[in-house]
């Protein structure tokens, strides 16, 4: 088994490299065909490289693929995790290059510029993506393990591209609206070009997301990775929205209390407003999808958003302490400390408000909530990470202190130089200490009121022997029984079991006292459940 895994790693890594090399070479040759007449100087070295990549890389890629394709006729090969990872990695890589090159070529075309290299690369990498999509959908080569991995990652990539493009377009539009007050320097493009170019990226990303989300059915994928990615999207978009709102608040505070020119103060407003609006829309849309994923996923998303808000609030508190300490140093300019203080206050206000709304510290915690594994992991991660950060900043403060003391004339420089050296780490230390203390107290309180963790013996792991295509049955047993299921596909032509069989299997599993069991299932046959001893691994 180990030899087979190593062989797959080598073969698929080689195939990935050869396909990439061949794609670069074909793109180089196609560029010279479609760009004929627009090239002023012949690039002999580039042509030689493209020919070498095509004439050497492409045949080797074909040979390796033909050899591996024969092996994919074996069910064990198609169920390999390495094959699934390769297919997802190559699909995502080709999609990234195709989207980036196509969007860049179209955006350049808005300004009347023709870029044959980007157009050729987009066409070639799109062909690579189509080829690997056919592999994923073919009944001969489709992976049986993590079959939707590439689709889920591709949908996430399209969403990120669409969000960044839409946010950039909004930023350009708002900056243009503020041009009479805050003119945009060093940008000779017409204002509509600055808006249309990011809109191209937004449109391409939206198409990619829509295709994978609806046509490829990434929205209905039941695996755990889909739930994890959904939580990541909610937390990431919430973080972008909070950052944008905090920057908008900082801009308003600086307009009221800062003496800097209005053009300088308003310069980040467009990007901040775009990030806030797009992030809020994406967060709200995906938060609505959480209702169909169960209470555990909703709770995990809420904790993730709470963690993001906590980072913002703690950072703001640390910056406020930093700014207040800077007031003790007469060598610093007042405007610098004022801007720093306003930035810290903005982050503290926005982060605290979001954290309070998601964590809800004033709400009474029930026994069931205190025993929730996601809440426990969240608390341990937060106060554990804050303890590590506090230790590092404490060491840095000690280093700065002894650096000043041991320097020439250290005693005379203590008052002026020490504050400037330690104010940033001291602000971070104060924030992390508060975070650690609060979450450690909450963790201790939860442990005190949580129900006992011991439970009656029961099934924890199941080995399911069933027909090919029985992954829905395995997933159904996982959902109903709350157990880990390992699927072994039989080599005969038996018919997959039904959901009614899953109900019967779970009922019989709950009647066992063993922690592991072997289940043999098939349509038309009574499922056989065999308890295993503790020595069975």
N, C-alpha and C positions, 0 to 999 in steps of 0.2 A: 504493500500500500504506500509506503514512504517513497519507494522508487518511482511509482506511478505519479505521485504528486510532484516530485522533483522534475520528472520528465515533462509533465504538463507545464510547470512553471517555465522551463527552458523553452519549450516549443512555442508557447503563446507569447512569451516575451520576444522571441525571435520573430514571430509572425507580426506582432505589433510594430516592431522596428522596421521590418521589410515593407509592410504596407505603407507606413509613413514615408519611408524613403522613396518608394515608387510613386506615391501621390505627389511629393515635392518635385520629382523629376518630370512627371507628366504635366504638372502645372507649369513648369519652366518651359517645356516645349510648346504647350498651348499658348502661353503668353507671347511667344515669338510669332505664332501664326496669326493671332487676332490683333497683335500690336504691330504688324508689318506696316511700315510706312511712317510710324510715329517714333521710331528709334533713331536717334542721331548718331550714336556711337555703338558699334557692334561689340557685344560682350562675349568674347570668345571663351573666357574662363567659365562664365555662367552657362553657356551652351554645352561645353564639355562636361560640366557637373551634371546638367540635366540628362544628357545622353548616358552618362555612367549610371546615374540613379535608375533610369528606365531600363536600360539593357542588362543591368546586373540585378538591381533590386526587384524589378517586376517578375522576371522568370523565377527567381528564388522564392518570392512570395507565393507564386502560383504552385510551385512544387511543395512547399511546406503546407499550404492549405489543402491540396489534393491528398497529401498523405494523412493529414489530421482529419479530413472529412470522412475518410474510410473508417477511422476509429470512432467517429461520432455515431456510427450505426449501433454501437454498444450502449445500452442504457446507463451503465456505470460512468461512461465518458460524458454523456450528456448531463448527468446529474452532478458533475464535478463543479465545485465552487470556482475553480480556476477558469473554466470555460465561461461561466456566467460573468465573472469579473472582467475577463478579456472582452467579451462582447459588449458589456456596459461601458468599459473604458474606451474602446475604439469607437463605439457609437457616439459617446459624449465628446470625444476629442474631435472627430470629424464634424460633428454638429457645431462645435465652438468655432472651428476654423471657417466652416462654410458661412455661418452667420456673421462672424466678425468681418470677413473679407467682402461678403456681399453687401452688408450695410455700409462698410467703408467706401466701397466703389459707388454705391448709389448716392451716398452723402457727398462724395467728390463730384459726381455728375451734376448735382444741384448747382455747383459753382462753375459748371461747364468744363470740368477736368475729366479726361478719360484715363483710367488706370487699368491697363490690360493685365498687369500682374495680379491685381486683386480680383478682377473678374475671372481670370483663368483659374486661380486658386479656389475661388468659391465654387465654380463648376466641378472641379475635380473632387474636392472634399465633399460636395453634395453627392457625387456618385459613390464615394466610399460609404457615406451614411446610408444611402439606399441599399447598397450591397449588404451591409451588416444588418439593416432592418429586415431584409429578406431572410437572412440567416435566423434571426430571432423568431420570425413568424413561420418558418418552414417546419413541417412536422418531422423532417429528417434531422434537422440541426438545432431545433429550438431547445434552449436549456430547460431542464425540469426543476432546477434550484434557483431561487431568486429570479424568476422569469421576467419580472417587471422592473428590475433594478435600473436598466438603462432608460426606460420610459419615465420613471419617477425622477431621476437625476436630470433628464432632458427637460422635463416640465419645470423643474426648479430653475434650471439655467435660463429658460425662456422668460420666466417670471422676473428674474433678476435683471435681465437685459431690458425688458419692457419697463420695469420700475425705474432703472437708472436713466433710460432715455426720456421717459415722461417727466421725471424730476428735473432733468437738464433742460428740457424744453420749457417747462414752467419757470425755471430760474432765468432763462434767457428772456422770456416774455415779461417777467416782472422787472428785470433789470432794464429792459427797454422802456417800460412804463415809468421807471424812476430816473431815466436818463436826464431830464431837465434839472433834477436835483443832484443826482450822482452819475455823471457821465461815465461811460465805459471807455477806458483808455486802451490804446494799442489794439483796437479791433476795427479793421477797415471794411469788414463784411457788411452787407445790408442786414438790417435787423431781422428780416424774414428768413434769411439764410441761417442765421444763428438759431432760429426756432425750428426750421424745417429739418436741419441735419440731425439733431437729437430725436426729432419725431420719427425719422426713418428708422433709427435704432429701436425706438419704442414700438413701431409697427411690426418690424421683423420679429422682435422678441415676443410680442403679443401673439403673432401667428404661430410661432414655435410653441408657446405655452398652450394655446388653444388646441393645436393639433394633438399634442401629447395628453392634454388634460381631458379632452372629449373624445377625439377619434381613436386614440390609443388607450383610452379608459384608465388613465392614471388616477382619476378621481375616485374610482371604485375599487382600487387595489386594497385587499384586506390585510396585507402583511404588516409586520411591525415597523418596517422601514418607512412605509407611507405615513404612519402615525408620528414617527420621530421627525420626518421632514415637515409635517404639518406644524408640529410644535416649534421647530426651528424657524419656519416662515413667520409664524405669529410673533415669536420673540424678536426676530430680526427686524421685521417691519415696525414693531412697537418701539424698538430701540431707535430706528431711523426717525420715526415720528417724534419721539421725545427729544432727540437731539435737535431736530428742526425747531420744535416749539421753544426749547431752551435758548437757541440762538436768536429767534424772533424776540423773545422776552429780553435778552441781553441788548439787542439793538434798540428796543424801546427805552430801556433804562439808560443806555448811553445817550440817546437823544435828549433825555430829561436832565441827566446829571453830568454828562461828559462835555468837555470843551473842544474835542477834536472836530475837524470839519465834517459836515453832514455827508459829503461824498464818501469819506472813509468809513463812517459809521454804517452807512446804508449798503456798502458794497457786498456783505454776505447775506443780505436779506432775501435776495432772489433764490439762492441755493437753499437757504434754510426753509423758506416757505414751500418750495417744491418738495423737499424731503419730508416736511411735516404732512403735507396734503397727500402725497402718494403713499407714504408709510401708513397713514391713518386709514386710507381706503383699503389697502391690502390687508392690514391687520383686522379691520372690521369684517371684510369679506371672508377671510379664512377662519376668523373666530366663529362665524356663523356655521361653518362646516364642522366645528367640533361637536356639535350636538349629536351628530350621527356616529361619532366615534366612541362614545361611552364616557362615563364619569371620570375614569382614570386619565384619559387623554386630556379632558378638559382641565382636570386638576394639575396635570403636568404642564400644560400651557400657561395656566395662571401662575404657577410657581416660576416658570421661566421668565415671564414678563415681570414678575416681582423681583427676580434677581437682576434683570437688566435695569429696572428702576432703582434698585438699591445701589447698584454701581454708580449710577448718575448722582444720586443723593449723597453718597459717601464721598465721591470726587468733589462735588460742590462744597461739602463741609470742609474737606481738606484744603481746598483753594481759599475759602474764607479765612481759615486759620493762617494760611500762608500770607494772605494780604494783610491781616491784622498784625502779624509779626513784622511784616515789612515796614509798617508805620513806625516801628522802633528804630529803624535804620535811617538816619538822616541823609545817607548818600543816595537813596533811591528817589526818583522823581514822583511827585504826587499823582500825576496823571497815570503813571504805570500802575501804582497800587490801586487807584480808583477803578481802572478798567478791570484789573484782576479781581477786585472785590465784587464788582457787578457781575462778572462772569461766574464767580463762585455762588453768588446769591441766586442767579438764574438757574444754574444746575441743581442747587439745593432745593429750590421751590418746586421746580417741575418734577424732579426725581422723587421728592418726598410725597408729593400729591399722588403720583402714579403708584408708588409703593404702598401708600396708605389705602388706596382704592383696591389694589389687588391682594395684598397680604391681610388687610383688615385686622390690625393688632388689637382693636377693642372688642372683637367678637369672641364670645366664649367658645372654647375648643372642646368638642365632645371626645369620649373615649375612642370612638371609631376614627375620628380625624387624627387624634394624637398617635394612633397606631398605624396610620397610613405610611407605607414604605416610601412613597415619593416625597412626602413631607419630611420624613426622617433623613432621607438622603440629601434633600435640599438643605436642611439645617446643618448637617455635618459638613457638607461641602462649603457652605457660607462661612461658618465659624472656623473651619479648618483652613480655608484659603486666606481669611483675614488674619489668622494667627501667623501663617507663613509670611504674608506681606508685612505684618507688624514686626516680625523678627528681622527681616531683611532691612527695613527702614531703621530699626533700632541699631543694627550693626553699622549702617551708613552714618547715623548720627554720631555714634561712638568714633568712627573713623574720622569724621570731620572735626570732632572735638579734639582728638589727640593730634590731628594734623595742625590745627591752629596752635595748640600748646607747645608742640615740639618745634614749630617754626621759629626762625630768628625773631626775637622780640615778641614772642607769643603772648606774654602777659599784657603787653600794651595794645595788642591787636584784638584782644578777646571781645571787647564790646562792639567794635565796628565790623570785624570780619566774620565772627561766629554766627551772628543772626542771619546774615546773607547766605551762609553755607548750609545751615540746618533748617531754614524756615520751610522749604518745600518738603523734605522728608518728615519734618515734625508735624506738618499739617496732615500728611498722609497717615502718619502713625496715630494721630488723634482720631481720625476717622475710622481706621481699621480697629482700633481698640474698642470704640463704641459699638461697632458692628459685631465684634467678637463677643463682647459682654452680653449684649441683648440676645443674640441668637443662641449663645450657650445657656443662658437662663431659660429661654423658651424650650430648648432641647431637654434640659433637666426637668422642667415642669411636665413636658409631654411624657417623658419616661415614667414620671410618678403616677400619672393618671391613665396611662395606656393599659389596655388589657394584657394579661399574660401572653407571651409569645408561644408558649408551649401549646401543642394541639395533639389531638388523637392521631395515631399513626394512620397514614393514608397514602394513596398513590401520588407520587411526585413525577415519575418519568414513565413514559410508555413507548415501547417499540412496536410500531404498526407495520405489519406485513400485508400489503394489499396490491391490487392491480395497478398498472400504469395509469397515470392521470388521477390518482387518489389524493392529491394534495388538498382539494376542497374537503374531503372527509377528515384528513388530519387536522386541518384548520378548525373544522367544526368541533372536533374532540377537544382541541385546545381551548376553544371559547366556552364550551359547556362544562368541561371538567376542570379547567384551570390548571392543567398539567402540561409539562413539556413532552412533545411528541416527536419522535424520530421515525421518519417514513422509510421503509425498505420496500422497493417495488419488486413484485414477483416477475419472473421471466416468462411465465405462461400467458395465455390469452384470456384470463378470467376477467369478468366484467366488474367494474368498480362498484363498491357498496354505495348505498343511498344514505340520505340524512336520517331516515328512520333507524338504520343500522347504527348510526352514530349515537342516537339517543339510547339505544339498547346497550351499546358498549359502555357509555358513561355510567348508566345505571349499574352495570355489573362491576365496573371499576370502583365505584363508591362503596360497594359491599365488601371490598377486599381490605385487609389490614397490612398487606405488604406495601413497600414504597415504590416498587418497580413491577412492571407487568409486560408480558408479550401478548399482542393482539393480532389474530389472523382473521381477516375479513374479506368478503367477496359477495357479490350479488347472488341471491338465491341460496346462500349458505348461512347457517347460524354462526355469528361471530364467536370465535374461540378466544377466551381470555385466560392466560396462564400467569399466575403470580410467580415472581422471581425472588430468589433469596438475596440477602444483602451482599453476597459475594459476587453476584452477577453484575458485570460492568459492560 
